[in-house]
Amino acid sequence: MTPVPTSTPVAPTRSERLDELPFTSKHRRLLTGSGIGWALDALDVGLLSFVIAQLMTVWSDQAGQLAWVASAGFAGMAIGAAVGGSLADRLGRKTVFALTLLLYGLATGLSALSWSVGVLLVLRFVVGLGLGSELPVASTLVSEFSPRRIRGRVVVLLEAFWAVGSIGAALVGYLVIPTSDDGWRWALLIGAAPALYAVFVRLRMPESVRFLESKGRHDEAERTVRGFEQAAGVAAPTVAAEEARVVEKPARASVGRLFGAGMARRTVAIWVVWFMTNFSYYGAFVWLPSLLVAAGFPLVRSFGYVLIITLAQLPGYAASAWLIEKWGRRETLATFLLGSAVAAVFFGFGAVSGSVAQILVAGMALSFFNLGAWGALYAVTPELYPTPLRGTGAGWAAGVGRIASIAAPLSVPPLIALGGPPTLFVVFGAVFVVGAVAATMLPELRGTRLAE
């Protein structure tokens, strides 16, 4: 009788080993380390809305030019996102993360010394270069380390640190900026903290295992994976078996490959979602304090209302983090964008009526749904692309979105002149609906492995 041949079990790849690990203290440190950088980003972006509100009074002779300050920052973010994502696929996620934190932190501190709108505009552009690069790179890094079964939830939790920074910005706006005509300068100096944090990031955070393997740095990749396995109490397979399954070095990342076989539909859909979400979010929230002041509320009270509205971001992220693994990425993203559309319309009419209750309730609903949508958007974007394209794909999606954030602040004054806050926020609501429709065209990737 001929014996039945037996096959030798195939050792899992390093990526597969990471995918199946439980969530450990090392994951928590990576999430927290990236999240603090994310919160500092939100602090900087959030402070700008309060700075503009005060400068409308302090620099009243240049008030007509202040809309360009916000747009200059977003122009830098558009370029930074595209360039930073590509650099992350070439230099590494961690390296680009640290360098961009340093760039925009220093530029924010220098912004506090501005003596005119022109100077502030130039410095905000530089701030945008760093900020735009950092966000998609951080989400890509965290996504590549997260356990497969909770990857979406972990990335939403990373995005939730944005709420922490936004609340910090609202507190600084409420407590610091109104104290003097130079309050905006002190606020920007506070926003320079990322320059110091960048040093910590560079020294303590791990580099992406998938990136290390794509560059042939297998020893470093193995040490990193074993560190996570040790934290989970999991034994590692032999190096020899592992090396047998290392893939060949992939082709160089390029933007054209985002529209290659099987990629074009998802790339177009995610670009539309990013564009629409950016337009409505930045159009509404950059001008929110100024709109409330224009509606007749005192500066300090307006800042207090914005602080209350901002607090609703936290439960929005929590709901998104739970639903993204229950409903899936596509359904969660589309639902939160539709919720944002309804809330935007109600907020627009509340701002006109002067009803404090309606302003707060609708504003909190807008904050809840809009930031929940952001969490789902950052979770789904890195999953759409294979490792050699992941940074490039996430970066270019964010970069296209930033084009909308350039146009959004500039669109607010003419839309207000056309029909007041109702017209403005009805437009924002319609844009959210278009984004929700585009979200339904994305593939559902809940529970799947990241493509190599």
Contacts in CASP RR format, 6 or more apart in sequence:
PFRMAT RR
TARGET T0000
AUTHOR 0000-0000-0000
METHOD contacts of the structure
MODEL  1
MTPVPTSTPVAPTRSERLDELPFTSKHRRLLTGSGIGWALDALDVGLLSF
VIAQLMTVWSDQAGQLAWVASAGFAGMAIGAAVGGSLADRLGRKTVFALT
LLLYGLATGLSALSWSVGVLLVLRFVVGLGLGSELPVASTLVSEFSPRRI
RGRVVVLLEAFWAVGSIGAALVGYLVIPTSDDGWRWALLIGAAPALYAVF
VRLRMPESVRFLESKGRHDEAERTVRGFEQAAGVAAPTVAAEEARVVEKP
ARASVGRLFGAGMARRTVAIWVVWFMTNFSYYGAFVWLPSLLVAAGFPLV
RSFGYVLIITLAQLPGYAASAWLIEKWGRRETLATFLLGSAVAAVFFGFG
AVSGSVAQILVAGMALSFFNLGAWGALYAVTPELYPTPLRGTGAGWAAGV
GRIASIAAPLSVPPLIALGGPPTLFVVFGAVFVVGAVAATMLPELRGTRL
AE
10 241 0 8 1.000
10 245 0 8 1.000
11 237 0 8 1.000
11 238 0 8 1.000
11 241 0 8 1.000
11 242 0 8 1.000
11 244 0 8 1.000
11 245 0 8 1.000
12 20 0 8 1.000
12 237 0 8 1.000
12 245 0 8 1.000
13 242 0 8 1.000
13 245 0 8 1.000
13 246 0 8 1.000
13 452 0 8 1.000
14 209 0 8 1.000
14 213 0 8 1.000
14 221 0 8 1.000
14 222 0 8 1.000
14 225 0 8 1.000
14 242 0 8 1.000
15 209 0 8 1.000
15 210 0 8 1.000
15 213 0 8 1.000
15 449 0 8 1.000
15 450 0 8 1.000
15 452 0 8 1.000
16 449 0 8 1.000
17 225 0 8 1.000
17 229 0 8 1.000
17 234 0 8 1.000
17 236 0 8 1.000
17 237 0 8 1.000
18 144 0 8 1.000
18 145 0 8 1.000
18 147 0 8 1.000
18 209 0 8 1.000
18 225 0 8 1.000
18 228 0 8 1.000
19 147 0 8 1.000
19 148 0 8 1.000
19 449 0 8 1.000
19 450 0 8 1.000
20 147 0 8 1.000
20 148 0 8 1.000
21 27 0 8 1.000
21 147 0 8 1.000
21 228 0 8 1.000
21 229 0 8 1.000
21 232 0 8 1.000
21 234 0 8 1.000
22 147 0 8 1.000
22 232 0 8 1.000
23 147 0 8 1.000
23 150 0 8 1.000
23 154 0 8 1.000
24 228 0 8 1.000
24 231 0 8 1.000
24 232 0 8 1.000
25 231 0 8 1.000
26 206 0 8 1.000
26 227 0 8 1.000
26 228 0 8 1.000
26 231 0 8 1.000
27 145 0 8 1.000
27 146 0 8 1.000
27 147 0 8 1.000
27 154 0 8 1.000
27 228 0 8 1.000
29 204 0 8 1.000
30 141 0 8 1.000
30 142 0 8 1.000
30 145 0 8 1.000
30 205 0 8 1.000
30 206 0 8 1.000
31 142 0 8 1.000
31 154 0 8 1.000
31 157 0 8 1.000
31 158 0 8 1.000
33 200 0 8 1.000
33 201 0 8 1.000
33 204 0 8 1.000
33 205 0 8 1.000
34 97 0 8 1.000
34 138 0 8 1.000
34 141 0 8 1.000
34 142 0 8 1.000
34 158 0 8 1.000
34 161 0 8 1.000
34 205 0 8 1.000
35 138 0 8 1.000
35 158 0 8 1.000
35 161 0 8 1.000
36 161 0 8 1.000
36 197 0 8 1.000
37 101 0 8 1.000
37 134 0 8 1.000
37 138 0 8 1.000
37 161 0 8 1.000
37 194 0 8 1.000
37 197 0 8 1.000
37 201 0 8 1.000
38 135 0 8 1.000
38 138 0 8 1.000
38 158 0 8 1.000
38 159 0 8 1.000
38 161 0 8 1.000
38 162 0 8 1.000
39 161 0 8 1.000
39 162 0 8 1.000
39 164 0 8 1.000
39 165 0 8 1.000
40 101 0 8 1.000
40 165 0 8 1.000
40 191 0 8 1.000
40 193 0 8 1.000
40 194 0 8 1.000
40 197 0 8 1.000
41 104 0 8 1.000
41 131 0 8 1.000
41 134 0 8 1.000
41 135 0 8 1.000
41 162 0 8 1.000
41 165 0 8 1.000
41 194 0 8 1.000
42 161 0 8 1.000
42 162 0 8 1.000
42 163 0 8 1.000
42 164 0 8 1.000
42 165 0 8 1.000
42 166 0 8 1.000
42 169 0 8 1.000
43 165 0 8 1.000
43 166 0 8 1.000
43 168 0 8 1.000
43 169 0 8 1.000
43 172 0 8 1.000
43 190 0 8 1.000
43 191 0 8 1.000
43 193 0 8 1.000
44 104 0 8 1.000
44 105 0 8 1.000
44 108 0 8 1.000
44 127 0 8 1.000
44 131 0 8 1.000
44 169 0 8 1.000
44 191 0 8 1.000
44 194 0 8 1.000
45 131 0 8 1.000
45 166 0 8 1.000
45 169 0 8 1.000
46 165 0 8 1.000
46 166 0 8 1.000
46 169 0 8 1.000
46 170 0 8 1.000
46 285 0 8 1.000
47 169 0 8 1.000
47 172 0 8 1.000
47 173 0 8 1.000
47 187 0 8 1.000
47 188 0 8 1.000
47 190 0 8 1.000
47 191 0 8 1.000
48 69 0 8 1.000
48 70 0 8 1.000
48 124 0 8 1.000
48 286 0 8 1.000
49 169 0 8 1.000
49 285 0 8 1.000
49 286 0 8 1.000
49 287 0 8 1.000
49 288 0 8 1.000
49 289 0 8 1.000
49 290 0 8 1.000
49 306 0 8 1.000
50 169 0 8 1.000
50 170 0 8 1.000
50 172 0 8 1.000
50 173 0 8 1.000
50 177 0 8 1.000
50 184 0 8 1.000
50 187 0 8 1.000
50 289 0 8 1.000
50 303 0 8 1.000
50 306 0 8 1.000
51 177 0 8 1.000
51 184 0 8 1.000
51 187 0 8 1.000
51 188 0 8 1.000
52 66 0 8 1.000
52 69 0 8 1.000
52 70 0 8 1.000
52 286 0 8 1.000
52 287 0 8 1.000
52 289 0 8 1.000
52 290 0 8 1.000
53 177 0 8 1.000
53 289 0 8 1.000
53 290 0 8 1.000
53 293 0 8 1.000
53 299 0 8 1.000
53 302 0 8 1.000
53 303 0 8 1.000
54 177 0 8 1.000
54 178 0 8 1.000
54 181 0 8 1.000
54 183 0 8 1.000
54 184 0 8 1.000
54 299 0 8 1.000
55 62 0 8 1.000
55 63 0 8 1.000
55 66 0 8 1.000
55 117 0 8 1.000
55 184 0 8 1.000
56 63 0 8 1.000
56 66 0 8 1.000
56 290 0 8 1.000
56 293 0 8 1.000
57 299 0 8 1.000
58 181 0 8 1.000
58 184 0 8 1.000
59 66 0 8 1.000
59 116 0 8 1.000
59 117 0 8 1.000
62 116 0 8 1.000
62 117 0 8 1.000
65 117 0 8 1.000
65 118 0 8 1.000
65 121 0 8 1.000
66 117 0 8 1.000
67 409 0 8 1.000
67 410 0 8 1.000
67 412 0 8 1.000
67 413 0 8 1.000
68 117 0 8 1.000
68 121 0 8 1.000
68 410 0 8 1.000
69 117 0 8 1.000
69 120 0 8 1.000
69 121 0 8 1.000
69 124 0 8 1.000
70 124 0 8 1.000
70 282 0 8 1.000
70 286 0 8 1.000
70 409 0 8 1.000
71 405 0 8 1.000
71 406 0 8 1.000
71 407 0 8 1.000
71 409 0 8 1.000
71 410 0 8 1.000
72 121 0 8 1.000
72 122 0 8 1.000
72 124 0 8 1.000
72 125 0 8 1.000
73 124 0 8 1.000
73 125 0 8 1.000
73 127 0 8 1.000
73 128 0 8 1.000
73 131 0 8 1.000
74 128 0 8 1.000
74 282 0 8 1.000
74 402 0 8 1.000
74 405 0 8 1.000
74 406 0 8 1.000
74 408 0 8 1.000
74 409 0 8 1.000
75 125 0 8 1.000
75 128 0 8 1.000
75 402 0 8 1.000
75 406 0 8 1.000
76 125 0 8 1.000
76 126 0 8 1.000
76 127 0 8 1.000
76 128 0 8 1.000
76 129 0 8 1.000
76 130 0 8 1.000
76 132 0 8 1.000
76 402 0 8 1.000
77 128 0 8 1.000
77 129 0 8 1.000
77 130 0 8 1.000
77 131 0 8 1.000
77 132 0 8 1.000
77 398 0 8 1.000
77 399 0 8 1.000
77 402 0 8 1.000
77 405 0 8 1.000
78 132 0 8 1.000
78 399 0 8 1.000
78 400 0 8 1.000
78 401 0 8 1.000
78 402 0 8 1.000
78 403 0 8 1.000
78 405 0 8 1.000
78 406 0 8 1.000
79 129 0 8 1.000
79 399 0 8 1.000
80 100 0 8 1.000
80 128 0 8 1.000
80 129 0 8 1.000
80 130 0 8 1.000
80 132 0 8 1.000
80 133 0 8 1.000
80 399 0 8 1.000
81 132 0 8 1.000
81 133 0 8 1.000
81 135 0 8 1.000
81 136 0 8 1.000
81 395 0 8 1.000
81 396 0 8 1.000
81 398 0 8 1.000
81 399 0 8 1.000
81 401 0 8 1.000
81 402 0 8 1.000
82 395 0 8 1.000
82 396 0 8 1.000
82 398 0 8 1.000
82 399 0 8 1.000
83 129 0 8 1.000
83 133 0 8 1.000
84 96 0 8 1.000
84 100 0 8 1.000
84 132 0 8 1.000
84 133 0 8 1.000
84 136 0 8 1.000
84 137 0 8 1.000
84 395 0 8 1.000
85 96 0 8 1.000
85 133 0 8 1.000
85 136 0 8 1.000
85 137 0 8 1.000
85 140 0 8 1.000
85 391 0 8 1.000
85 392 0 8 1.000
85 393 0 8 1.000
85 394 0 8 1.000
85 395 0 8 1.000
85 396 0 8 1.000
86 253 0 8 1.000
86 255 0 8 1.000
86 391 0 8 1.000
86 392 0 8 1.000
86 395 0 8 1.000
87 96 0 8 1.000
87 133 0 8 1.000
88 96 0 8 1.000
88 97 0 8 1.000
88 136 0 8 1.000
88 137 0 8 1.000
88 140 0 8 1.000
88 211 0 8 1.000
88 391 0 8 1.000
88 392 0 8 1.000
88 395 0 8 1.000
89 211 0 8 1.000
89 253 0 8 1.000
89 388 0 8 1.000
89 389 0 8 1.000
89 390 0 8 1.000
89 391 0 8 1.000
89 392 0 8 1.000
90 253 0 8 1.000
92 207 0 8 1.000
92 208 0 8 1.000
92 211 0 8 1.000
93 137 0 8 1.000
93 138 0 8 1.000
93 140 0 8 1.000
93 141 0 8 1.000
93 144 0 8 1.000
93 207 0 8 1.000
93 208 0 8 1.000
93 211 0 8 1.000
93 391 0 8 1.000
94 141 0 8 1.000
94 201 0 8 1.000
94 202 0 8 1.000
94 205 0 8 1.000
94 206 0 8 1.000
94 207 0 8 1.000
94 208 0 8 1.000
95 202 0 8 1.000
95 207 0 8 1.000
96 133 0 8 1.000
96 134 0 8 1.000
96 137 0 8 1.000
97 134 0 8 1.000
97 137 0 8 1.000
97 138 0 8 1.000
97 141 0 8 1.000
97 201 0 8 1.000
97 205 0 8 1.000
98 198 0 8 1.000
98 199 0 8 1.000
98 201 0 8 1.000
98 202 0 8 1.000
98 205 0 8 1.000
99 198 0 8 1.000
100 129 0 8 1.000
100 130 0 8 1.000
100 131 0 8 1.000
100 132 0 8 1.000
100 133 0 8 1.000
100 134 0 8 1.000
100 137 0 8 1.000
101 130 0 8 1.000
101 134 0 8 1.000
101 194 0 8 1.000
101 195 0 8 1.000
101 197 0 8 1.000
101 198 0 8 1.000
101 201 0 8 1.000
102 194 0 8 1.000
102 195 0 8 1.000
102 198 0 8 1.000
103 126 0 8 1.000
103 129 0 8 1.000
103 130 0 8 1.000
103 133 0 8 1.000
104 126 0 8 1.000
104 127 0 8 1.000
104 128 0 8 1.000
104 129 0 8 1.000
104 130 0 8 1.000
104 131 0 8 1.000
104 134 0 8 1.000
104 194 0 8 1.000
105 127 0 8 1.000
105 191 0 8 1.000
105 192 0 8 1.000
105 193 0 8 1.000
105 194 0 8 1.000
105 195 0 8 1.000
105 198 0 8 1.000
106 192 0 8 1.000
106 195 0 8 1.000
107 123 0 8 1.000
107 124 0 8 1.000
107 126 0 8 1.000
107 127 0 8 1.000
107 128 0 8 1.000
107 130 0 8 1.000
108 123 0 8 1.000
108 127 0 8 1.000
108 188 0 8 1.000
108 191 0 8 1.000
108 192 0 8 1.000
108 194 0 8 1.000
108 195 0 8 1.000
109 188 0 8 1.000
109 189 0 8 1.000
109 191 0 8 1.000
109 192 0 8 1.000
109 195 0 8 1.000
110 123 0 8 1.000
111 120 0 8 1.000
111 123 0 8 1.000
111 124 0 8 1.000
111 127 0 8 1.000
111 188 0 8 1.000
112 184 0 8 1.000
112 185 0 8 1.000
112 186 0 8 1.000
112 187 0 8 1.000
112 188 0 8 1.000
112 189 0 8 1.000
112 192 0 8 1.000
113 185 0 8 1.000
114 120 0 8 1.000
114 123 0 8 1.000
132 398 0 8 1.000
132 399 0 8 1.000
132 402 0 8 1.000
135 378 0 8 1.000
135 398 0 8 1.000
136 381 0 8 1.000
136 382 0 8 1.000
136 391 0 8 1.000
136 393 0 8 1.000
136 394 0 8 1.000
136 395 0 8 1.000
136 397 0 8 1.000
136 398 0 8 1.000
137 391 0 8 1.000
137 394 0 8 1.000
137 395 0 8 1.000
138 158 0 8 1.000
139 155 0 8 1.000
139 158 0 8 1.000
139 159 0 8 1.000
139 378 0 8 1.000
139 379 0 8 1.000
139 381 0 8 1.000
139 382 0 8 1.000
139 394 0 8 1.000
140 208 0 8 1.000
140 382 0 8 1.000
140 390 0 8 1.000
140 391 0 8 1.000
140 394 0 8 1.000
141 205 0 8 1.000
141 208 0 8 1.000
142 154 0 8 1.000
142 155 0 8 1.000
142 158 0 8 1.000
143 151 0 8 1.000
143 152 0 8 1.000
143 154 0 8 1.000
143 155 0 8 1.000
143 379 0 8 1.000
143 382 0 8 1.000
143 383 0 8 1.000
143 390 0 8 1.000
143 450 0 8 1.000
144 208 0 8 1.000
144 209 0 8 1.000
144 210 0 8 1.000
144 211 0 8 1.000
144 382 0 8 1.000
144 387 0 8 1.000
144 390 0 8 1.000
144 450 0 8 1.000
145 206 0 8 1.000
145 208 0 8 1.000
145 209 0 8 1.000
145 228 0 8 1.000
146 152 0 8 1.000
146 154 0 8 1.000
146 155 0 8 1.000
147 154 0 8 1.000
148 447 0 8 1.000
148 448 0 8 1.000
148 449 0 8 1.000
148 450 0 8 1.000
149 325 0 8 1.000
149 447 0 8 1.000
150 325 0 8 1.000
151 379 0 8 1.000
151 383 0 8 1.000
151 447 0 8 1.000
151 450 0 8 1.000
152 321 0 8 1.000
152 324 0 8 1.000
152 325 0 8 1.000
152 329 0 8 1.000
152 379 0 8 1.000
152 380 0 8 1.000
152 383 0 8 1.000
152 446 0 8 1.000
153 321 0 8 1.000
153 322 0 8 1.000
153 324 0 8 1.000
153 325 0 8 1.000
153 379 0 8 1.000
155 375 0 8 1.000
155 378 0 8 1.000
155 379 0 8 1.000
155 382 0 8 1.000
156 317 0 8 1.000
156 320 0 8 1.000
156 321 0 8 1.000
156 324 0 8 1.000
156 372 0 8 1.000
156 375 0 8 1.000
156 376 0 8 1.000
156 378 0 8 1.000
156 379 0 8 1.000
157 317 0 8 1.000
157 321 0 8 1.000
158 378 0 8 1.000
159 317 0 8 1.000
159 371 0 8 1.000
159 372 0 8 1.000
159 374 0 8 1.000
159 375 0 8 1.000
159 378 0 8 1.000
159 379 0 8 1.000
160 313 0 8 1.000
160 314 0 8 1.000
160 317 0 8 1.000
160 318 0 8 1.000
160 321 0 8 1.000
160 375 0 8 1.000
162 313 0 8 1.000
162 317 0 8 1.000
162 371 0 8 1.000
162 374 0 8 1.000
163 310 0 8 1.000
163 313 0 8 1.000
163 314 0 8 1.000
163 317 0 8 1.000
163 371 0 8 1.000
166 310 0 8 1.000
166 313 0 8 1.000
167 307 0 8 1.000
167 310 0 8 1.000
167 311 0 8 1.000
167 313 0 8 1.000
167 314 0 8 1.000
169 310 0 8 1.000
170 303 0 8 1.000
170 304 0 8 1.000
170 306 0 8 1.000
170 307 0 8 1.000
170 310 0 8 1.000
171 307 0 8 1.000
172 187 0 8 1.000
172 190 0 8 1.000
173 187 0 8 1.000
173 303 0 8 1.000
174 300 0 8 1.000
174 303 0 8 1.000
174 304 0 8 1.000
174 306 0 8 1.000
174 307 0 8 1.000
176 183 0 8 1.000
176 186 0 8 1.000
176 187 0 8 1.000
176 190 0 8 1.000
177 183 0 8 1.000
177 184 0 8 1.000
177 186 0 8 1.000
177 187 0 8 1.000
177 303 0 8 1.000
178 299 0 8 1.000
178 300 0 8 1.000
178 303 0 8 1.000
179 186 0 8 1.000
206 224 0 8 1.000
207 220 0 8 1.000
207 224 0 8 1.000
209 221 0 8 1.000
209 224 0 8 1.000
209 225 0 8 1.000
210 387 0 8 1.000
210 390 0 8 1.000
210 450 0 8 1.000
210 452 0 8 1.000
211 387 0 8 1.000
212 218 0 8 1.000
212 220 0 8 1.000
212 221 0 8 1.000
212 224 0 8 1.000
213 221 0 8 1.000
213 246 0 8 1.000
213 247 0 8 1.000
214 249 0 8 1.000
214 250 0 8 1.000
214 387 0 8 1.000
214 388 0 8 1.000
215 249 0 8 1.000
216 249 0 8 1.000
218 243 0 8 1.000
218 246 0 8 1.000
222 239 0 8 1.000
222 242 0 8 1.000
225 236 0 8 1.000
226 236 0 8 1.000
229 235 0 8 1.000
229 236 0 8 1.000
247 452 0 8 1.000
250 386 0 8 1.000
250 387 0 8 1.000
250 388 0 8 1.000
251 257 0 8 1.000
251 388 0 8 1.000
252 388 0 8 1.000
253 388 0 8 1.000
253 389 0 8 1.000
253 391 0 8 1.000
253 392 0 8 1.000
254 392 0 8 1.000
255 392 0 8 1.000
255 396 0 8 1.000
257 263 0 8 1.000
257 389 0 8 1.000
257 392 0 8 1.000
258 264 0 8 1.000
258 267 0 8 1.000
258 385 0 8 1.000
258 389 0 8 1.000
258 392 0 8 1.000
258 393 0 8 1.000
258 396 0 8 1.000
259 267 0 8 1.000
263 385 0 8 1.000
263 389 0 8 1.000
265 441 0 8 1.000
266 384 0 8 1.000
266 442 0 8 1.000
266 443 0 8 1.000
267 384 0 8 1.000
267 393 0 8 1.000
267 397 0 8 1.000
269 438 0 8 1.000
269 439 0 8 1.000
269 441 0 8 1.000
269 442 0 8 1.000
270 380 0 8 1.000
270 381 0 8 1.000
270 384 0 8 1.000
270 397 0 8 1.000
270 438 0 8 1.000
270 442 0 8 1.000
271 396 0 8 1.000
271 397 0 8 1.000
271 400 0 8 1.000
271 401 0 8 1.000
272 434 0 8 1.000
272 435 0 8 1.000
272 438 0 8 1.000
273 333 0 8 1.000
273 337 0 8 1.000
273 377 0 8 1.000
273 435 0 8 1.000
273 438 0 8 1.000
273 439 0 8 1.000
273 442 0 8 1.000
274 377 0 8 1.000
274 381 0 8 1.000
274 397 0 8 1.000
274 398 0 8 1.000
274 399 0 8 1.000
274 400 0 8 1.000
274 401 0 8 1.000
274 404 0 8 1.000
275 400 0 8 1.000
275 401 0 8 1.000
275 403 0 8 1.000
275 404 0 8 1.000
276 337 0 8 1.000
276 404 0 8 1.000
276 431 0 8 1.000
276 432 0 8 1.000
276 434 0 8 1.000
276 435 0 8 1.000
276 438 0 8 1.000
277 337 0 8 1.000
277 370 0 8 1.000
277 373 0 8 1.000
277 374 0 8 1.000
277 377 0 8 1.000
277 401 0 8 1.000
277 432 0 8 1.000
277 435 0 8 1.000
278 401 0 8 1.000
278 402 0 8 1.000
278 403 0 8 1.000
278 404 0 8 1.000
278 405 0 8 1.000
278 408 0 8 1.000
279 401 0 8 1.000
279 404 0 8 1.000
279 405 0 8 1.000
279 407 0 8 1.000
279 408 0 8 1.000
279 428 0 8 1.000
279 431 0 8 1.000
280 340 0 8 1.000
280 344 0 8 1.000
280 370 0 8 1.000
280 408 0 8 1.000
280 428 0 8 1.000
280 429 0 8 1.000
280 431 0 8 1.000
280 432 0 8 1.000
281 370 0 8 1.000
281 374 0 8 1.000
281 405 0 8 1.000
281 408 0 8 1.000
282 404 0 8 1.000
282 405 0 8 1.000
282 408 0 8 1.000
282 409 0 8 1.000
283 405 0 8 1.000
283 408 0 8 1.000
283 409 0 8 1.000
283 411 0 8 1.000
283 412 0 8 1.000
283 428 0 8 1.000
284 344 0 8 1.000
284 347 0 8 1.000
284 366 0 8 1.000
284 370 0 8 1.000
284 425 0 8 1.000
284 428 0 8 1.000
286 408 0 8 1.000
286 409 0 8 1.000
286 412 0 8 1.000
287 409 0 8 1.000
287 412 0 8 1.000
288 306 0 8 1.000
288 309 0 8 1.000
289 299 0 8 1.000
289 302 0 8 1.000
289 303 0 8 1.000
289 306 0 8 1.000
291 351 0 8 1.000
291 416 0 8 1.000
291 421 0 8 1.000
292 301 0 8 1.000
292 302 0 8 1.000
292 305 0 8 1.000
292 306 0 8 1.000
292 351 0 8 1.000
292 359 0 8 1.000
293 299 0 8 1.000
293 302 0 8 1.000
294 416 0 8 1.000
295 351 0 8 1.000
295 352 0 8 1.000
295 354 0 8 1.000
295 421 0 8 1.000
297 305 0 8 1.000
305 356 0 8 1.000
305 359 0 8 1.000
305 360 0 8 1.000
308 360 0 8 1.000
308 364 0 8 1.000
309 360 0 8 1.000
309 363 0 8 1.000
309 364 0 8 1.000
309 366 0 8 1.000
309 367 0 8 1.000
310 367 0 8 1.000
311 364 0 8 1.000
311 367 0 8 1.000
312 363 0 8 1.000
312 364 0 8 1.000
312 365 0 8 1.000
312 367 0 8 1.000
312 368 0 8 1.000
313 367 0 8 1.000
313 368 0 8 1.000
313 371 0 8 1.000
313 372 0 8 1.000
315 368 0 8 1.000
316 367 0 8 1.000
316 368 0 8 1.000
316 369 0 8 1.000
316 371 0 8 1.000
316 372 0 8 1.000
317 371 0 8 1.000
317 372 0 8 1.000
317 375 0 8 1.000
319 368 0 8 1.000
319 372 0 8 1.000
320 332 0 8 1.000
320 336 0 8 1.000
320 371 0 8 1.000
320 372 0 8 1.000
320 373 0 8 1.000
320 375 0 8 1.000
320 376 0 8 1.000
321 375 0 8 1.000
323 331 0 8 1.000
323 332 0 8 1.000
323 335 0 8 1.000
324 332 0 8 1.000
324 375 0 8 1.000
324 376 0 8 1.000
324 379 0 8 1.000
324 446 0 8 1.000
325 446 0 8 1.000
327 335 0 8 1.000
328 444 0 8 1.000
328 446 0 8 1.000
329 376 0 8 1.000
329 379 0 8 1.000
329 380 0 8 1.000
329 383 0 8 1.000
329 442 0 8 1.000
329 444 0 8 1.000
329 445 0 8 1.000
329 446 0 8 1.000
330 380 0 8 1.000
330 439 0 8 1.000
330 440 0 8 1.000
330 442 0 8 1.000
330 443 0 8 1.000
330 444 0 8 1.000
331 444 0 8 1.000
332 376 0 8 1.000
333 373 0 8 1.000
333 376 0 8 1.000
333 377 0 8 1.000
333 380 0 8 1.000
333 436 0 8 1.000
333 439 0 8 1.000
333 442 0 8 1.000
334 436 0 8 1.000
334 437 0 8 1.000
334 439 0 8 1.000
334 440 0 8 1.000
335 436 0 8 1.000
336 369 0 8 1.000
336 370 0 8 1.000
336 372 0 8 1.000
336 373 0 8 1.000
336 376 0 8 1.000
337 369 0 8 1.000
337 373 0 8 1.000
337 432 0 8 1.000
337 433 0 8 1.000
337 435 0 8 1.000
337 436 0 8 1.000
337 439 0 8 1.000
338 432 0 8 1.000
338 433 0 8 1.000
338 436 0 8 1.000
339 365 0 8 1.000
339 369 0 8 1.000
339 432 0 8 1.000
340 366 0 8 1.000
340 369 0 8 1.000
340 370 0 8 1.000
340 373 0 8 1.000
340 429 0 8 1.000
340 432 0 8 1.000
341 428 0 8 1.000
341 429 0 8 1.000
341 430 0 8 1.000
341 432 0 8 1.000
341 433 0 8 1.000
341 436 0 8 1.000
342 365 0 8 1.000
342 429 0 8 1.000
343 362 0 8 1.000
343 363 0 8 1.000
343 365 0 8 1.000
343 366 0 8 1.000
343 368 0 8 1.000
343 369 0 8 1.000
343 370 0 8 1.000
344 366 0 8 1.000
344 425 0 8 1.000
344 426 0 8 1.000
344 428 0 8 1.000
344 429 0 8 1.000
344 432 0 8 1.000
345 425 0 8 1.000
345 426 0 8 1.000
345 429 0 8 1.000
346 358 0 8 1.000
346 361 0 8 1.000
346 362 0 8 1.000
346 365 0 8 1.000
347 358 0 8 1.000
347 359 0 8 1.000
347 362 0 8 1.000
347 363 0 8 1.000
347 365 0 8 1.000
347 366 0 8 1.000
347 421 0 8 1.000
347 425 0 8 1.000
348 362 0 8 1.000
348 421 0 8 1.000
348 422 0 8 1.000
348 424 0 8 1.000
348 425 0 8 1.000
348 426 0 8 1.000
349 358 0 8 1.000
349 421 0 8 1.000
349 422 0 8 1.000
349 425 0 8 1.000
350 358 0 8 1.000
350 359 0 8 1.000
350 362 0 8 1.000
350 421 0 8 1.000
351 359 0 8 1.000
351 421 0 8 1.000
351 425 0 8 1.000
352 420 0 8 1.000
352 421 0 8 1.000
352 422 0 8 1.000
380 442 0 8 1.000
380 445 0 8 1.000
381 393 0 8 1.000
381 394 0 8 1.000
381 397 0 8 1.000
381 398 0 8 1.000
382 390 0 8 1.000
382 391 0 8 1.000
382 394 0 8 1.000
382 450 0 8 1.000
383 445 0 8 1.000
383 448 0 8 1.000
383 450 0 8 1.000
384 393 0 8 1.000
384 442 0 8 1.000
384 443 0 8 1.000
384 445 0 8 1.000
385 391 0 8 1.000
385 392 0 8 1.000
385 393 0 8 1.000
385 394 0 8 1.000
385 451 0 8 1.000
386 450 0 8 1.000
386 451 0 8 1.000
386 452 0 8 1.000
387 450 0 8 1.000
387 451 0 8 1.000
387 452 0 8 1.000
390 450 0 8 1.000
411 427 0 8 1.000
412 424 0 8 1.000
415 423 0 8 1.000
415 424 0 8 1.000
415 427 0 8 1.000
416 423 0 8 1.000
416 424 0 8 1.000
END
